[in-house]
């Protein structure tokens, strides 16, 4: 089974939060409300600055993914 790179998570216990789950390495959940990131696995030892740069990029595209999905829901 192929999984998408990102999915949106929702939970009525946290009605103000917007969760985007990244399903490729490094797997993580980001709460777009406050950009809080929780990794779902231990990270392989990598260059710290390289990982920081990659995470900044992934957080940016997670937000873009959410915006795109919301536009599609509004059009439907």
Secondary structure by P-SEA (a helix, b strand, c coil): cccccbbbbbbcccccbbbbbbcccccccccccccbbbbccccccccaaaaaaaaaaaaaaaaaaaaaaaaaaaac
